[in-house]
Amino acid sequence: MVSFLIDAVLAVMLVTATVFLVIVNKRLKVMRSSQAEIGALIGTFSKTIDETEASVQRLVAAATEASAKLSDGLDRAKGVTEEAALVLGSCERASKRIEASVQEARALVRRLEDGPVPRPRPSP
């Protein structure tokens, strides 16, 4: 009878161990399938990071090129501004000369309109 009890206890332990191993096996299968999905996700994430890095490098190159173009444009604009200032200065000087000439011409016209200026007679 003791032998039967020992066999019964061992049988119960064997069934319990078998059930536990089946549960563990199912969980391992779930983990393995999740591992494959995680691996695919990591691969996709890595690809996305590489594409993002390439995009950032293109953006840096474009920004550098735009900066160079803007710098060149700014330098040209400064040159044009200086030239415009010189031309404006010349125009102002010419305008003053023209204005002075106009005033002289008006004075001459007034003198002509007034008639000949009488000359003083020499004293005898």
ZAZA-378968 format. One record per residue (C-alpha): residue number from 1; residue in three letters; x, y, z. Coordinates in nm, 2 decimals. Layout:
# residues N
+-----+-----+--------+--------+--------+
|   i |  aa |      x |      y |      z |
+-----+-----+--------+--------+--------+
| NUM | ALA |      X |      Y |      Z |
...
+-----+-----+--------+--------+--------+
//
This chain:
# residues 124
+-----+-----+--------+--------+--------+
|   i |  aa |      x |      y |      z |
+-----+-----+--------+--------+--------+
|   1 | MET |   0.00 |   0.00 |   0.00 |
|   2 | VAL |   0.28 |   0.24 |   0.08 |
|   3 | SER |   0.42 |   0.16 |  -0.27 |
|   4 | PHE |   0.08 |   0.25 |  -0.42 |
|   5 | LEU |   0.08 |   0.58 |  -0.23 |
|   6 | ILE |   0.43 |   0.66 |  -0.35 |
|   7 | ASP |   0.33 |   0.57 |  -0.71 |
|   8 | ALA |   0.01 |   0.79 |  -0.68 |
|   9 | VAL |   0.21 |   1.09 |  -0.54 |
|  10 | LEU |   0.47 |   1.05 |  -0.82 |
|  11 | ALA |   0.20 |   1.02 |  -1.08 |
|  12 | VAL |   0.03 |   1.34 |  -0.95 |
|  13 | MET |   0.37 |   1.52 |  -0.95 |
|  14 | LEU |   0.44 |   1.39 |  -1.30 |
|  15 | VAL |   0.10 |   1.52 |  -1.43 |
|  16 | THR |   0.16 |   1.85 |  -1.25 |
|  17 | ALA |   0.51 |   1.88 |  -1.40 |
|  18 | THR |   0.37 |   1.79 |  -1.75 |
|  19 | VAL |   0.10 |   2.06 |  -1.72 |
|  20 | PHE |   0.36 |   2.31 |  -1.60 |
|  21 | LEU |   0.59 |   2.23 |  -1.89 |
|  22 | VAL |   0.30 |   2.26 |  -2.14 |
|  23 | ILE |   0.22 |   2.61 |  -2.00 |
|  24 | VAL |   0.59 |   2.71 |  -2.01 |
|  25 | ASN |   0.62 |   2.58 |  -2.37 |
|  26 | LYS |   0.32 |   2.79 |  -2.48 |
|  27 | ARG |   0.47 |   3.10 |  -2.32 |
|  28 | LEU |   0.80 |   3.03 |  -2.49 |
|  29 | LYS |   0.62 |   3.01 |  -2.83 |
|  30 | VAL |   0.46 |   3.34 |  -2.76 |
|  31 | MET |   0.80 |   3.49 |  -2.67 |
|  32 | ARG |   0.96 |   3.35 |  -2.98 |
|  33 | SER |   0.69 |   3.49 |  -3.21 |
|  34 | SER |   0.71 |   3.83 |  -3.03 |
|  35 | GLN |   1.09 |   3.82 |  -3.07 |
|  36 | ALA |   1.05 |   3.78 |  -3.44 |
|  37 | GLU |   0.80 |   4.08 |  -3.45 |
|  38 | ILE |   1.04 |   4.28 |  -3.23 |
|  39 | GLY |   1.33 |   4.20 |  -3.47 |
|  40 | ALA |   1.12 |   4.32 |  -3.76 |
|  41 | LEU |   1.03 |   4.63 |  -3.57 |
|  42 | ILE |   1.39 |   4.70 |  -3.48 |
|  43 | GLY |   1.49 |   4.65 |  -3.85 |
|  44 | THR |   1.22 |   4.90 |  -3.96 |
|  45 | PHE |   1.33 |   5.14 |  -3.69 |
|  46 | SER |   1.69 |   5.12 |  -3.80 |
|  47 | LYS |   1.59 |   5.18 |  -4.16 |
|  48 | THR |   1.39 |   5.48 |  -4.05 |
|  49 | ILE |   1.68 |   5.62 |  -3.85 |
|  50 | ASP |   1.91 |   5.58 |  -4.15 |
|  51 | GLU |   1.66 |   5.76 |  -4.38 |
|  52 | THR |   1.62 |   6.04 |  -4.12 |
|  53 | GLU |   2.00 |   6.08 |  -4.09 |
|  54 | ALA |   2.03 |   6.10 |  -4.47 |
|  55 | SER |   1.74 |   6.36 |  -4.47 |
|  56 | VAL |   1.92 |   6.56 |  -4.21 |
|  57 | GLN |   2.24 |   6.56 |  -4.41 |
|  58 | ARG |   2.05 |   6.68 |  -4.72 |
|  59 | LEU |   1.89 |   6.95 |  -4.51 |
|  60 | VAL |   2.23 |   7.06 |  -4.37 |
|  61 | ALA |   2.37 |   7.07 |  -4.73 |
|  62 | ALA |   2.08 |   7.27 |  -4.85 |
|  63 | ALA |   2.10 |   7.51 |  -4.56 |
|  64 | THR |   2.48 |   7.55 |  -4.62 |
|  65 | GLU |   2.41 |   7.62 |  -4.99 |
|  66 | ALA |   2.13 |   7.87 |  -4.91 |
|  67 | SER |   2.36 |   8.04 |  -4.66 |
|  68 | ALA |   2.63 |   8.08 |  -4.92 |
|  69 | LYS |   2.38 |   8.21 |  -5.18 |
|  70 | LEU |   2.24 |   8.46 |  -4.92 |
|  71 | SER |   2.59 |   8.57 |  -4.83 |
|  72 | ASP |   2.67 |   8.63 |  -5.20 |
|  73 | GLY |   2.35 |   8.82 |  -5.25 |
|  74 | LEU |   2.41 |   9.03 |  -4.94 |
|  75 | ASP |   2.76 |   9.11 |  -5.06 |
|  76 | ARG |   2.62 |   9.21 |  -5.40 |
|  77 | ALA |   2.35 |   9.42 |  -5.23 |
|  78 | LYS |   2.61 |   9.60 |  -5.03 |
|  79 | GLY |   2.80 |   9.68 |  -5.35 |
|  80 | VAL |   2.49 |   9.80 |  -5.52 |
|  81 | THR |   2.40 |  10.02 |  -5.21 |
|  82 | GLU |   2.74 |  10.18 |  -5.22 |
|  83 | GLU |   2.71 |  10.24 |  -5.59 |
|  84 | ALA |   2.37 |  10.39 |  -5.54 |
|  85 | ALA |   2.50 |  10.62 |  -5.27 |
|  86 | LEU |   2.78 |  10.74 |  -5.50 |
|  87 | VAL |   2.53 |  10.80 |  -5.79 |
|  88 | LEU |   2.29 |  10.98 |  -5.54 |
|  89 | GLY |   2.58 |  11.20 |  -5.43 |
|  90 | SER |   2.67 |  11.28 |  -5.79 |
|  91 | CYS |   2.30 |  11.36 |  -5.86 |
|  92 | GLU |   2.27 |  11.59 |  -5.56 |
|  93 | ARG |   2.59 |  11.78 |  -5.67 |
|  94 | ALA |   2.45 |  11.80 |  -6.03 |
|  95 | SER |   2.12 |  11.92 |  -5.90 |
|  96 | LYS |   2.28 |  12.19 |  -5.70 |
|  97 | ARG |   2.48 |  12.31 |  -6.00 |
|  98 | ILE |   2.17 |  12.30 |  -6.22 |
|  99 | GLU |   1.98 |  12.50 |  -5.95 |
| 100 | ALA |   2.26 |  12.76 |  -5.94 |
| 101 | SER |   2.26 |  12.78 |  -6.32 |
| 102 | VAL |   1.88 |  12.83 |  -6.32 |
| 103 | GLN |   1.91 |  13.11 |  -6.07 |
| 104 | GLU |   2.18 |  13.28 |  -6.27 |
| 105 | ALA |   1.97 |  13.24 |  -6.58 |
| 106 | ARG |   1.67 |  13.40 |  -6.40 |
| 107 | ALA |   1.88 |  13.69 |  -6.29 |
| 108 | LEU |   2.00 |  13.74 |  -6.65 |
| 109 | VAL |   1.64 |  13.73 |  -6.78 |
| 110 | ARG |   1.54 |  13.99 |  -6.52 |
| 111 | ARG |   1.82 |  14.21 |  -6.62 |
| 112 | LEU |   1.72 |  14.17 |  -6.98 |
| 113 | GLU |   1.36 |  14.25 |  -6.91 |
| 114 | ASP |   1.46 |  14.56 |  -6.71 |
| 115 | GLY |   1.63 |  14.70 |  -7.02 |
| 116 | PRO |   1.97 |  14.84 |  -7.06 |
| 117 | VAL |   2.13 |  14.97 |  -6.75 |
| 118 | PRO |   2.22 |  15.34 |  -6.79 |
| 119 | ARG |   2.58 |  15.41 |  -6.79 |
| 120 | PRO |   2.72 |  15.69 |  -6.58 |
| 121 | ARG |   2.84 |  15.97 |  -6.80 |
| 122 | PRO |   3.20 |  16.06 |  -6.76 |
| 123 | SER |   3.24 |  16.40 |  -6.60 |
| 124 | PRO |   3.39 |  16.67 |  -6.82 |
+-----+-----+--------+--------+--------+
//
